[in-house]
Amino acid sequence: MRKFVAGVLLVDADGALLLQERDEHAPTFPNQWAFPAGVAEPGEQPLEVAHRELYEETGLRVAELALFREGPMPESPLYGYLFHGRTTARQADVVLGEGRAMVFVLPARILSLDLAGYARPALTDFLASPSYRGHLLPPKR
């Protein structure tokens, strides 16, 4: 399997997405905003990477993630997988494992941030998608 990256679009109960402000030490897109993501370790599958990176970068675990998109990443030689999920976690539950900040951001503010090149089209598409709208519905009982 070729080298790839997996990321997570995590939606909270208010419809906010969990985003990371990358710090000046980030190897790509320093000082910009993106979603939790990372490169696969040998033998890992995309969904495993998404769950691992989410936990390493935020301290959060979610029961279910679904694939939103996959394909070549803009401005990168890597192939990417982008998953989405819902969480009951609040900001106080988030542990900053990497970067300058890791915060839930409401949709009205997201596109005004200095987003990493690969993050802007993904976030724009996700916020306009049925996948995102599905997270705004009350959970099934």
C-alpha positions as CSV (number, residue, x, y, z in Angstrom):
1,M,0.0,0.0,0.0
2,R,1.3,3.5,-0.9
3,K,2.1,6.0,1.8
4,F,-1.0,7.8,2.9
5,V,-2.5,10.2,5.5
6,A,-5.8,10.0,7.3
7,G,-7.7,12.8,8.9
8,V,-10.8,13.3,11.1
9,L,-13.6,15.8,10.9
10,L,-15.1,15.6,14.4
11,V,-18.4,17.3,15.0
12,D,-19.6,18.2,18.5
13,A,-23.2,18.6,19.8
14,D,-23.3,22.3,18.7
15,G,-22.2,21.5,15.2
16,A,-18.6,22.8,15.8
17,L,-15.7,21.0,14.2
18,L,-12.5,20.1,16.1
19,L,-9.6,21.9,14.5
20,Q,-5.9,22.1,15.3
21,E,-3.8,25.3,15.0
22,R,-0.5,23.9,13.8
23,D,2.6,25.4,15.5
24,E,5.8,26.8,13.9
25,H,7.5,23.3,14.2
26,A,5.0,21.5,11.9
27,P,6.8,20.0,8.9
28,T,4.0,21.2,6.6
29,F,1.7,24.2,6.8
30,P,3.2,25.6,10.0
31,N,1.1,28.2,11.8
32,Q,-2.1,27.3,10.0
33,W,-5.3,25.5,10.9
34,A,-6.4,22.0,9.9
35,F,-8.2,19.0,11.3
36,P,-6.5,16.2,13.2
37,A,-4.5,14.0,10.8
38,G,-1.4,12.1,10.3
39,V,0.7,9.7,8.2
40,A,0.2,5.9,8.4
41,E,2.7,3.7,10.1
42,P,3.7,0.5,8.4
43,G,0.8,-2.0,8.2
44,E,-1.9,0.4,9.3
45,Q,-5.2,0.7,7.5
46,P,-6.8,4.1,6.9
47,L,-9.5,3.8,9.6
48,E,-6.8,2.7,12.2
49,V,-4.7,5.7,11.4
50,A,-7.7,8.0,11.8
51,H,-8.6,6.6,15.2
52,R,-4.9,6.6,16.3
53,E,-4.2,10.2,15.2
54,L,-7.4,11.5,16.8
55,Y,-6.4,10.0,20.1
56,E,-2.7,11.0,19.9
57,E,-3.6,14.6,19.0
58,T,-6.7,15.2,21.1
59,G,-7.0,12.4,23.8
60,L,-10.5,11.7,22.3
61,R,-11.8,8.3,21.2
62,V,-15.0,7.9,19.2
63,A,-16.9,4.7,18.6
64,E,-17.6,5.3,14.9
65,L,-16.0,7.1,12.0
66,A,-17.3,7.0,8.4
67,L,-15.3,7.8,5.3
68,F,-16.1,11.2,3.8
69,R,-13.6,11.2,0.9
70,E,-10.4,9.8,-0.4
71,G,-8.0,10.7,-3.1
72,P,-4.7,12.5,-3.9
73,M,-4.1,15.4,-1.4
74,P,-3.9,18.9,-2.8
75,E,-0.4,20.4,-2.4
76,S,1.0,17.0,-1.3
77,P,2.5,13.8,-2.9
78,L,0.4,11.8,-0.4
79,Y,-2.9,10.0,-0.8
80,G,-5.5,11.0,1.8
81,Y,-8.5,9.5,3.6
82,L,-10.8,11.8,5.4
83,F,-13.3,10.4,8.0
84,H,-16.0,12.1,9.9
85,G,-17.8,11.4,13.2
86,R,-19.8,12.8,16.0
87,T,-18.7,13.3,19.6
88,T,-20.3,14.2,22.9
89,A,-17.0,15.5,24.1
90,R,-16.7,19.2,25.1
91,Q,-13.7,21.5,24.9
92,A,-12.7,20.6,28.4
93,D,-12.3,17.0,27.4
94,V,-9.8,17.8,24.6
95,V,-6.1,17.2,25.4
96,L,-3.6,19.1,23.3
97,G,-1.3,16.4,22.1
98,E,0.2,18.3,19.1
99,G,0.2,21.9,17.8
100,R,-0.5,25.2,19.3
101,A,-4.2,24.7,20.0
102,M,-7.0,22.1,19.4
103,V,-10.5,23.7,19.6
104,F,-14.0,23.1,18.5
105,V,-14.8,25.9,16.0
106,L,-18.3,26.9,14.9
107,P,-18.9,26.7,11.1
108,A,-19.4,30.5,10.8
109,R,-15.8,31.0,11.9
110,I,-14.0,28.2,10.1
111,L,-13.5,29.7,6.7
112,S,-12.1,32.9,8.2
113,L,-9.2,31.0,9.7
114,D,-5.8,30.7,8.0
115,L,-6.5,27.2,6.9
116,A,-3.9,24.8,5.5
117,G,-4.2,24.4,1.7
118,Y,-5.6,20.9,1.9
119,A,-8.0,21.7,4.7
120,R,-10.0,24.6,3.0
121,P,-11.6,22.5,0.2
122,A,-12.2,19.6,2.5
123,L,-13.9,21.7,5.2
124,T,-15.9,23.7,2.6
125,D,-17.2,20.5,1.0
126,F,-17.9,18.8,4.3
127,L,-19.9,21.8,5.8
128,A,-22.1,21.8,2.7
129,S,-22.6,18.0,2.7
130,P,-25.4,15.7,3.9
131,S,-22.7,14.0,6.0
132,Y,-22.2,17.1,8.1
133,R,-26.0,17.8,8.3
134,G,-26.5,14.3,9.5
135,H,-24.4,15.1,12.6
136,L,-26.8,18.0,13.5
137,L,-29.7,15.7,14.0
138,P,-30.4,14.3,17.5
139,P,-28.7,10.9,18.1
140,K,-30.8,7.8,17.4
141,R,-32.0,6.0,20.5
